[in-house]
Amino acid sequence: MTLFGRKAVLTGGRRAPVLLAGAVLAAGALLATAAPSQAYSPNPKLTDHTRDTDGCPCSLGDPFDGTYFKHDAGGKALKVELRSGGWFVGKVEFHPSAEKLWIYDTKNDSDTFYVRLSYRYKGVTSKLHGPYKAPGTSKTVDSTVKNFSIPDGADVFVYLYDSRDRSDYIGVGHAVA
């Protein structure tokens, strides 16, 4: 018998148990790391909320940490909630006061979603930034924050995808920096 290109001796000696243990550990490591993300099918349902930040500080509740927006004259904040199969699987927030994009993955389900951002100011559309995603650890809630330098008054578009290459579009939200 051959394991990983080496001849295994299955009777007697200490070599067989060591090789067998090594093969089991290697196979387990491959299985634990090789599984690709699964696409949501169907795509998560989006619910978007916006707030004029002239009247903030203000908040929007959710089952995890809530969302708090600071005052920003002329700004419009965005929160997009993603739900799949009855689960709250993530949220994306754009905070105009500091031009920050927050991305939360709230379900450890071997899947993620991707976020891209662009903005339009004085008739000129920026390049598409991203893709961004939450890190995908074993924590209950994973999050990442991206900082931008967007002119005040610019229209901000936050695109959500179920694939890194933008082939599985979920939806878009609109905010104002």
C-alpha positions as CSV (number, residue, x, y, z in Angstrom):
1,M,0.0,0.0,0.0
2,T,1.2,3.5,-0.8
3,L,0.4,6.7,1.2
4,F,1.5,10.0,-0.2
5,G,4.1,8.3,-2.4
6,R,5.6,6.3,0.5
7,K,5.3,2.5,1.0
8,A,3.3,1.8,4.1
9,V,4.0,-1.3,6.2
10,L,0.8,-2.4,7.7
11,T,2.1,-5.1,10.0
12,G,4.5,-4.8,12.8
13,G,6.9,-1.9,13.6
14,R,6.2,1.7,14.5
15,R,6.1,3.0,10.9
16,A,2.5,2.0,10.0
17,P,0.8,3.8,12.9
18,V,2.9,6.9,12.3
19,L,2.0,7.0,8.6
20,L,-1.6,6.3,9.2
21,A,-1.8,9.1,11.8
22,G,-0.1,11.4,9.3
23,A,-2.5,10.5,6.6
24,V,-5.5,11.1,8.8
25,L,-4.2,14.5,9.9
26,A,-3.4,15.5,6.3
27,A,-6.8,14.4,5.0
28,G,-8.5,16.3,7.9
29,A,-6.6,19.5,7.2
30,L,-7.5,19.3,3.5
31,L,-11.1,18.7,4.2
32,A,-11.2,21.6,6.7
33,T,-9.6,24.1,4.4
34,A,-10.6,23.1,0.9
35,A,-14.3,23.6,1.1
36,P,-15.3,26.7,-1.1
37,S,-17.9,29.2,-0.1
38,Q,-21.4,28.1,-1.1
39,A,-23.6,30.6,-3.0
40,Y,-26.9,31.5,-1.4
41,S,-29.7,30.1,-3.4
42,P,-31.9,31.9,-3.7
43,N,-30.1,35.1,-3.0
44,P,-30.6,36.8,0.3
45,K,-33.5,39.2,0.6
46,L,-32.5,42.8,1.1
47,T,-34.2,45.4,3.3
48,D,-32.7,48.8,3.1
49,H,-33.1,51.7,5.5
50,T,-31.9,55.2,5.0
51,R,-31.7,58.2,7.4
52,D,-31.1,61.8,6.7
53,T,-28.2,62.5,9.0
54,D,-29.2,66.2,9.4
55,G,-31.2,65.0,12.4
56,C,-28.8,62.5,13.9
57,P,-27.4,61.1,16.1
58,C,-29.8,58.4,15.4
59,S,-30.0,54.6,15.4
60,L,-31.6,51.6,13.7
61,G,-32.0,48.4,15.7
62,D,-31.0,44.9,14.7
63,P,-30.4,41.6,16.5
64,F,-26.7,42.1,16.8
65,D,-25.2,45.5,17.7
66,G,-27.7,48.1,16.3
67,T,-26.6,50.8,14.0
68,Y,-25.7,54.3,15.1
69,F,-25.3,57.2,12.7
70,K,-23.6,60.5,13.6
71,H,-24.8,64.0,12.6
72,D,-23.7,64.9,9.1
73,A,-25.3,67.9,7.4
74,G,-26.7,66.9,4.0
75,G,-25.8,63.3,4.4
76,K,-28.0,60.2,3.9
77,A,-27.0,57.1,5.8
78,L,-27.7,53.6,4.5
79,K,-28.2,50.3,6.2
80,V,-28.9,47.1,4.2
81,E,-30.0,43.9,6.0
82,L,-29.6,40.5,4.3
83,R,-31.8,37.6,5.2
84,S,-31.8,34.1,3.9
85,G,-34.1,31.2,5.0
86,G,-35.4,33.2,7.9
87,W,-31.8,34.0,9.1
88,F,-30.3,37.5,9.5
89,V,-27.1,36.7,7.5
90,G,-25.5,40.1,7.3
91,K,-25.7,43.8,7.1
92,V,-23.9,46.6,5.2
93,E,-23.8,50.2,6.4
94,F,-22.6,53.4,4.9
95,H,-21.9,56.2,7.4
96,P,-21.6,59.6,5.7
97,S,-20.1,61.4,8.7
98,A,-16.7,59.6,8.2
99,E,-17.3,58.0,4.8
100,K,-17.1,54.5,6.2
101,L,-18.4,51.3,4.9
102,W,-19.2,48.6,7.5
103,I,-19.7,45.0,6.4
104,Y,-21.0,42.4,8.8
105,D,-21.4,38.6,8.3
106,T,-23.7,37.4,11.0
107,K,-24.0,33.7,10.2
108,N,-21.3,31.0,10.1
109,D,-22.7,29.2,7.1
110,S,-19.7,28.8,4.8
111,D,-20.9,31.6,2.7
112,T,-20.3,35.3,2.3
113,F,-21.4,38.2,0.3
114,Y,-19.3,40.8,-1.5
115,V,-19.7,44.6,-1.5
116,R,-18.5,47.1,-4.0
117,L,-18.8,50.9,-3.8
118,S,-18.8,53.8,-6.3
119,Y,-19.9,57.4,-6.1
120,R,-21.0,60.1,-8.4
121,Y,-20.0,63.7,-7.8
122,K,-20.6,66.7,-10.2
123,G,-21.5,64.3,-13.1
124,V,-18.4,62.1,-12.7
125,T,-18.6,58.5,-11.5
126,S,-15.7,57.1,-9.5
127,K,-14.2,53.7,-10.2
128,L,-15.8,50.7,-8.6
129,H,-14.0,50.1,-5.3
130,G,-13.8,46.5,-3.8
131,P,-14.8,43.8,-3.6
132,Y,-14.9,43.8,0.2
133,K,-16.2,41.2,2.6
134,A,-16.2,40.4,6.3
135,P,-13.2,38.1,7.2
136,G,-15.2,34.9,7.8
137,T,-13.8,33.6,11.1
138,S,-15.5,31.3,13.6
139,K,-16.9,34.3,15.6
140,T,-20.6,34.8,15.7
141,V,-20.3,38.2,14.0
142,D,-17.5,39.1,11.6
143,S,-17.0,42.6,10.4
144,T,-14.7,44.9,8.5
145,V,-14.6,48.6,8.0
146,K,-13.4,50.5,4.9
147,N,-12.5,54.1,5.0
148,F,-13.1,56.4,1.9
149,S,-12.5,60.0,1.0
150,I,-15.7,60.9,-0.7
151,P,-16.7,64.6,-1.4
152,D,-19.7,65.8,0.7
153,G,-22.9,65.7,-1.4
154,A,-21.7,62.8,-3.6
155,D,-24.2,60.0,-4.4
156,V,-22.9,56.8,-3.0
157,F,-23.9,53.4,-4.5
158,V,-23.3,50.2,-2.5
159,Y,-23.6,47.0,-4.7
160,L,-24.0,43.6,-3.1
161,Y,-23.0,40.3,-4.8
162,D,-23.1,36.7,-4.0
163,S,-19.8,36.1,-5.9
164,R,-16.5,37.9,-5.9
165,D,-16.5,38.3,-9.7
166,R,-19.9,40.2,-9.7
167,S,-21.6,37.4,-11.6
168,D,-24.3,36.9,-9.0
169,Y,-25.8,40.3,-8.3
170,I,-28.0,40.7,-5.2
171,G,-28.9,44.4,-5.2
172,V,-27.8,48.0,-4.6
173,G,-28.3,50.7,-2.0
174,H,-28.0,54.5,-2.2
175,A,-26.6,57.0,0.3
176,V,-25.2,60.5,0.2
177,A,-21.8,61.4,1.6
